[in-house]
Amino acid sequence: MEIADVVKRAYAMPLTNPSFPPGPYRFFDREYIIITYRTTREALEAVVPAPLEIDEPLVKYEFIRMPDSTGFGDYTETGQVIPVKYKGQHGGYVHSMYLDDDAPIAGGRELWGFPKKLANPKIVHEGEVIVGTLHYGSVLCATGTMGYKHREADHDSVLASLAAPNFLIKIIPHVDGGPRICELVRYYLTDITLKEAWTAPAALDLRPHVMADVAKLPVLDIVSAVHFKADLTLGLGEVVHDYLSDHNRLATSTTQPEKIRA
């Protein structure tokens, strides 16, 4: 394989047999259960990176069932999204994600910087209740329960939340173990078709785990819950802040000698 061939083919790893195909990535009948809860501002301040700003001390705990997606297949995901602001723009910072499929783990981490880990989340319908769970290995780390389709949710509000920007920290290490890429990435969901949306009472229980630290953003009280299905496209991202460039610029400015005054 010639050098030009390597560059031409190198969109993902492994070089000759990537874990996922090129995008775009379309999702059909994506099912969400999102339980919004209040937490402590101190807990959020410990995990939300500048230049993002905390909007309110809220967290959206999401269970997402993806039965049909181009390139990534059939899988389930769960995690926490924190409402934030970036230069006055309201959006969500993706703090944690746990899922059960290799392709979206590899693709999510390599392309966007999604904080994905391998685990075992599930969404099941049990009579009049929707149940979402997260197991990391044998340990139950999260349980969310929500009433089944009690009241129709406001579709405009759900669409607005889906269309809002999302933010990630993309980290790629250098071969010496230091950071090679450390960027704040913004992405959007596009071409959204909302099929149904419902609201109902909900409960959420988060438990400590050393490798699935969802409980570090404790639940103080439940604010709202929404259950909906949609078709959508996961848009590719854009870099909005380069942490290494900022770090190098500051390091240079502090090491340069002061100019001698005339």
C-alpha positions as CSV (number, residue, x, y, z in Angstrom):
1,M,0.0,0.0,0.0
2,E,1.5,3.3,-1.1
3,I,1.6,6.4,1.1
4,A,-1.1,8.1,-0.9
5,D,-3.3,5.1,-0.5
6,V,-2.8,5.2,3.3
7,V,-3.9,8.8,3.4
8,K,-6.9,8.2,1.1
9,R,-8.2,5.3,3.2
10,A,-7.4,6.6,6.7
11,Y,-10.8,7.8,7.9
12,A,-11.0,5.5,10.9
13,M,-9.2,2.6,12.6
14,P,-8.2,-0.1,11.8
15,L,-6.9,1.1,8.5
16,T,-7.9,-1.8,6.4
17,N,-11.1,-2.8,8.3
18,P,-12.7,0.2,10.1
19,S,-15.2,-0.4,12.9
20,F,-17.8,1.8,11.3
21,P,-18.5,3.2,7.8
22,P,-18.4,6.9,6.7
23,G,-21.4,9.0,7.6
24,P,-23.9,10.6,7.6
25,Y,-25.7,8.4,10.2
26,R,-29.5,8.2,10.1
27,F,-31.6,6.9,12.9
28,F,-35.1,5.5,12.6
29,D,-37.7,5.1,15.4
30,R,-35.2,6.4,18.0
31,E,-36.9,6.1,21.4
32,Y,-36.0,8.5,24.2
33,I,-36.8,8.5,27.9
34,I,-35.4,11.7,29.3
35,I,-35.7,12.4,33.1
36,T,-34.6,15.9,34.0
37,Y,-33.5,16.4,37.6
38,R,-32.1,19.0,39.9
39,T,-28.6,18.5,41.3
40,T,-26.1,20.6,43.2
41,R,-24.2,23.4,41.5
42,E,-21.0,22.3,43.2
43,A,-21.3,18.8,41.5
44,L,-21.8,20.5,38.1
45,E,-18.9,22.9,38.6
46,A,-16.6,19.9,39.1
47,V,-17.3,18.4,35.7
48,V,-18.4,21.2,33.3
49,P,-15.4,22.5,31.4
50,A,-14.8,26.2,30.6
51,P,-15.6,28.0,28.3
52,L,-19.0,26.4,28.8
53,E,-21.2,27.9,31.5
54,I,-23.7,26.2,33.7
55,D,-27.2,27.3,32.9
56,E,-29.2,25.9,35.8
57,P,-28.2,23.1,38.2
58,L,-30.1,20.5,36.1
59,V,-29.1,17.2,34.5
60,K,-31.0,15.3,31.8
61,Y,-30.6,11.6,32.4
62,E,-31.3,9.9,29.0
63,F,-32.2,6.3,28.1
64,I,-32.1,5.9,24.3
65,R,-33.2,2.9,22.3
66,M,-31.9,2.8,18.7
67,P,-33.3,-0.2,16.9
68,D,-32.3,0.9,13.3
69,S,-29.4,3.1,12.4
70,T,-27.2,3.3,9.3
71,G,-23.7,2.1,10.0
72,F,-24.1,1.7,13.7
73,G,-26.9,-1.0,13.8
74,D,-29.2,-1.8,16.7
75,Y,-28.2,-0.7,20.2
76,T,-29.2,1.0,23.4
77,E,-27.5,3.9,25.2
78,T,-27.8,5.9,28.4
79,G,-26.1,8.8,30.0
80,Q,-26.2,12.4,31.3
81,V,-26.5,15.7,29.4
82,I,-26.0,18.9,31.3
83,P,-27.8,22.1,30.1
84,V,-25.1,24.8,29.4
85,K,-24.4,28.0,27.6
86,Y,-21.6,28.7,25.1
87,K,-21.2,32.4,24.2
88,G,-24.8,33.0,25.0
89,Q,-26.0,29.9,23.0
90,H,-28.0,27.4,25.1
91,G,-27.3,23.7,24.5
92,G,-26.3,20.5,26.2
93,Y,-22.9,19.2,27.4
94,V,-22.7,15.4,27.0
95,H,-21.1,14.3,30.2
96,S,-21.4,10.5,30.2
97,M,-22.6,7.8,27.8
98,Y,-22.9,4.0,28.2
99,L,-23.9,1.6,25.4
100,D,-23.7,-2.0,24.2
101,D,-22.4,-1.8,20.6
102,D,-18.8,-1.6,19.4
103,A,-19.3,0.5,16.2
104,P,-21.0,3.5,17.8
105,I,-18.5,3.4,20.7
106,A,-15.6,3.6,18.2
107,G,-17.2,6.0,15.9
108,G,-18.5,8.2,18.6
109,R,-15.2,8.6,20.3
110,E,-13.1,8.9,17.2
111,L,-15.3,11.3,15.2
112,W,-17.0,13.6,17.7
113,G,-15.4,12.8,21.0
114,F,-18.5,11.2,22.7
115,P,-17.6,10.0,26.2
116,K,-18.7,6.5,25.4
117,K,-18.1,3.3,27.5
118,L,-19.1,-0.3,27.0
119,A,-21.9,-1.3,29.4
120,N,-25.4,-2.8,29.4
121,P,-28.3,-0.3,29.3
122,K,-31.9,-1.4,28.7
123,I,-35.3,0.0,28.1
124,V,-38.3,-2.2,28.7
125,H,-42.1,-1.7,28.9
126,E,-43.6,-3.3,31.9
127,G,-47.4,-2.8,31.8
128,E,-48.1,0.8,32.6
129,V,-44.5,1.7,33.3
130,I,-41.4,2.3,31.2
131,V,-38.2,1.1,32.9
132,G,-34.7,2.1,32.0
133,T,-31.6,0.5,33.6
134,L,-27.8,0.7,33.4
135,H,-25.7,-2.3,34.4
136,Y,-21.9,-1.9,34.4
137,G,-20.8,-5.5,34.5
138,S,-23.0,-7.1,37.2
139,V,-23.6,-3.9,39.1
140,L,-26.8,-1.9,38.7
141,C,-25.8,1.8,38.4
142,A,-29.0,3.5,37.3
143,T,-32.8,2.8,37.3
144,G,-35.3,5.2,35.8
145,T,-39.1,4.6,35.8
146,M,-41.7,6.6,34.0
147,G,-45.5,6.3,33.6
148,Y,-46.6,5.1,30.1
149,K,-48.0,7.9,27.9
150,H,-50.0,9.8,30.5
151,R,-50.2,13.1,28.6
152,E,-49.1,14.3,25.2
153,A,-46.1,16.5,25.4
154,D,-45.7,19.8,23.6
155,H,-44.1,18.8,20.3
156,D,-42.6,22.3,19.6
157,S,-40.7,22.1,22.9
158,V,-39.4,18.6,22.2
159,L,-38.3,19.6,18.7
160,A,-36.6,22.7,20.0
161,S,-34.7,20.6,22.5
162,L,-33.6,18.1,19.8
163,A,-32.5,21.0,17.5
164,A,-30.4,22.7,20.2
165,P,-26.6,22.4,19.9
166,N,-24.7,19.7,21.9
167,F,-21.1,20.0,23.1
168,L,-18.3,17.5,23.8
169,I,-14.7,17.3,24.8
170,K,-12.7,15.4,22.2
171,I,-9.5,14.0,23.5
172,I,-7.0,12.0,21.5
173,P,-3.7,11.2,23.2
174,H,-0.2,11.4,21.6
175,V,2.0,8.3,21.3
176,D,4.0,9.6,24.3
177,G,0.8,9.6,26.5
178,G,0.3,13.4,26.4
179,P,-2.6,15.1,24.7
180,R,-2.5,15.4,20.9
181,I,-6.1,16.7,20.5
182,C,-8.1,18.4,23.2
183,E,-11.0,20.3,21.7
184,L,-14.5,21.5,22.5
185,V,-16.8,20.2,19.7
186,R,-20.3,21.3,18.8
187,Y,-22.7,19.1,16.8
188,Y,-26.4,19.2,15.9
189,L,-29.2,16.7,15.2
190,T,-30.8,17.4,11.8
191,D,-33.6,16.3,9.6
192,I,-35.8,15.5,12.6
193,T,-39.2,13.9,12.3
194,L,-40.9,13.7,15.7
195,K,-43.4,10.8,15.6
196,E,-44.9,11.0,19.1
197,A,-44.1,12.6,22.5
198,W,-45.5,12.0,26.0
199,T,-45.0,13.1,29.5
200,A,-45.7,11.4,32.8
201,P,-44.4,11.2,36.4
202,A,-40.9,9.6,36.8
203,A,-38.4,8.5,39.3
204,L,-34.6,8.1,39.1
205,D,-32.1,6.1,41.2
206,L,-28.3,6.5,40.7
207,R,-25.8,4.4,42.5
208,P,-22.0,4.7,42.9
209,H,-19.6,2.8,40.7
210,V,-15.9,3.5,40.2
211,M,-16.2,3.2,36.4
212,A,-19.7,4.5,35.9
213,D,-19.9,7.6,38.0
214,V,-23.4,8.7,37.2
215,A,-24.1,9.1,41.0
216,K,-21.6,11.9,41.2
217,L,-24.3,14.2,39.9
218,P,-26.8,13.4,42.7
219,V,-30.6,13.5,42.3
220,L,-32.2,16.2,44.5
221,D,-35.6,16.2,42.9
222,I,-37.3,15.3,39.6
223,V,-38.2,18.3,37.4
224,S,-39.9,16.6,34.4
225,A,-39.8,13.5,32.1
226,V,-40.5,13.0,28.5
227,H,-40.9,9.9,26.3
228,F,-40.8,10.2,22.5
229,K,-39.8,8.6,19.2
230,A,-38.1,10.3,16.3
231,D,-36.2,9.8,13.0
232,L,-33.1,12.0,12.8
233,T,-29.6,12.4,11.4
234,L,-26.6,12.7,13.7
235,G,-24.7,15.6,12.2
236,L,-20.9,15.7,12.1
237,G,-19.2,18.2,14.4
238,E,-17.2,21.4,14.4
239,V,-14.4,22.5,16.7
240,V,-15.3,25.6,18.6
241,H,-12.4,25.8,21.1
242,D,-8.9,24.3,21.0
243,Y,-7.6,23.8,24.5
244,L,-4.1,23.0,23.4
245,S,-3.7,26.2,21.4
246,D,-4.9,28.2,24.4
247,H,-2.5,26.3,26.7
248,N,0.4,26.8,24.3
249,R,-0.4,30.5,23.8
250,L,-0.5,31.1,27.6
251,A,2.6,29.1,28.2
252,T,4.5,31.2,25.6
253,S,3.3,34.5,27.0
254,T,4.4,33.6,30.5
255,T,7.9,32.4,29.4
256,Q,8.8,35.3,27.1
257,P,11.1,37.9,28.8
258,E,9.6,41.3,29.5
259,K,10.8,44.0,27.0
260,I,13.3,46.4,28.5
261,R,11.7,49.8,28.8
262,A,13.5,52.6,27.0
